[in-house]
Amino acid sequence: MIKAILYNTQTGSCKRYAEELSRTLVLPVYSVDDHPAIADGEVIYVSWVMAGSVVGYAKVKKQVPVAAVCAVGMAPAGPYGVKAGREKNKVPASVGYFCLQGGFNINKLPLPMKLIMQWKVKDIAKRLESKRAKTPLSAQEQATYVMATRGQGEPASWDVSEVVAWARSR
Ligand SMILES: Cc1cc2nc3c(=O)[nH]c(=O)nc-3n(C[C@H](O)[C@H](O)[C@H](O)COP(=O)(O)O)c2cc1C
């Protein structure tokens, strides 16, 4: 049984998603850095994606049973992301895996990450521009493009309905 939502955030997106899940599923929500012992139950783990890795998942899964992982990244969410994310993070089929688009704010990042992303966003913008030349971008791709070109932005939507439907169907 799912007993709580745990989140790990740098710039606030995962906290926002975790709080939305907490409200909708009526479950307590805690930061992964400060939570009570979760006895006889599982958690939904909401964390940000760094170079394809769900930050902190490897550690959390040793401490508490994880029912589902919500991987929050600036990239558009989609079936490819779910498959690749599961494989990269070694999330078994018995654990739910969801990709949620989060926001981005380069000014809130610590310096080393800021430097990495200053370079990385140019790449992302270029890739989306070449795609846009052939086909219109989806709303999520457009949101990623804004993040990449302005250094900050919001996801296309803050939608947790897929996770909620999954949790309620268990
Ligand atoms: C160093 C670094 C690497 C990142 N790598 C990825 C990535 O591989 N895929 C992705 O979709 N987003 C990536 N992001 C973007 C964050 O995952 C995204 O902004 C997320 O919404 C941040 O969540 P938070 O606001 O809870 O910290 C990266 C961000 C940083 C700073």
The ligand as a Tripos MOL2 file, in Angstrom:
@<TRIPOS>MOLECULE
LIG
   31    33     1     0     0
SMALL
NO_CHARGES

@<TRIPOS>ATOM
      1 C1         22.8810   19.0430  -14.7690 C.3       1 LIG1
      2 C2         21.4830   18.8500  -15.2790 C.ar      1 LIG1
      3 C3         21.1890   17.7720  -16.1100 C.ar      1 LIG1
      4 C4         19.8810   17.5980  -16.5970 C.ar      1 LIG1
      5 N1         19.6280   16.5170  -17.3910 N.ar      1 LIG1
      6 C5         18.3650   16.3270  -17.8660 C.ar      1 LIG1
      7 C6         18.0540   15.1940  -18.6770 C.ar      1 LIG1
      8 O1         18.8800   14.3300  -18.9540 O.2       1 LIG1
      9 N2         16.7750   15.0710  -19.1410 N.ar      1 LIG1
     10 C7         15.7910   15.9870  -18.8480 C.ar      1 LIG1
     11 O2         14.6560   15.8240  -19.3060 O.2       1 LIG1
     12 N3         16.0530   17.0670  -18.0470 N.ar      1 LIG1
     13 C8         17.3070   17.2500  -17.5530 C.ar      1 LIG1
     14 N4         17.5730   18.3190  -16.7310 N.ar      1 LIG1
     15 C9         16.4840   19.2540  -16.3850 C.3       1 LIG1
     16 C10        15.8160   18.9820  -15.0340 C.3       1 LIG1
     17 O3         15.5970   17.6030  -14.8430 O.3       1 LIG1
     18 C11        14.4800   19.7410  -15.0060 C.3       1 LIG1
     19 O4         14.7410   21.1110  -15.0550 O.3       1 LIG1
     20 C12        13.5960   19.3850  -13.8060 C.3       1 LIG1
     21 O5         12.3170   19.9550  -14.0230 O.3       1 LIG1
     22 C13        14.1690   19.9090  -12.5180 C.3       1 LIG1
     23 O6         13.3460   19.5120  -11.4520 O.3       1 LIG1
     24 P1         13.2910   20.3860  -10.0980 P.3       1 LIG1
     25 O7         12.6920   21.7300  -10.5130 O.co2     1 LIG1
     26 O8         12.4200   19.6440   -9.1710 O.co2     1 LIG1
     27 O9         14.6780   20.5340   -9.6080 O.co2     1 LIG1
     28 C14        18.8560   18.5140  -16.2350 C.ar      1 LIG1
     29 C15        19.1520   19.5870  -15.3880 C.ar      1 LIG1
     30 C16        20.4500   19.7540  -14.9020 C.ar      1 LIG1
     31 C17        20.7400   20.9060  -13.9840 C.3       1 LIG1
@<TRIPOS>BOND
     1     1     2 1
     2     2     3 ar
     3     2    30 ar
     4     3     4 ar
     5     4     5 ar
     6     4    28 ar
     7     5     6 ar
     8     6     7 ar
     9     6    13 1
    10     7     8 2
    11     7     9 ar
    12     9    10 ar
    13    10    11 2
    14    10    12 ar
    15    12    13 ar
    16    13    14 ar
    17    14    15 1
    18    14    28 ar
    19    15    16 1
    20    16    17 1
    21    16    18 1
    22    18    19 1
    23    18    20 1
    24    20    21 1
    25    20    22 1
    26    22    23 1
    27    23    24 1
    28    24    25 2
    29    24    26 1
    30    24    27 1
    31    28    29 ar
    32    29    30 ar
    33    30    31 1
@<TRIPOS>SUBSTRUCTURE
     1 LIG1         1 GROUP 0 **** ****
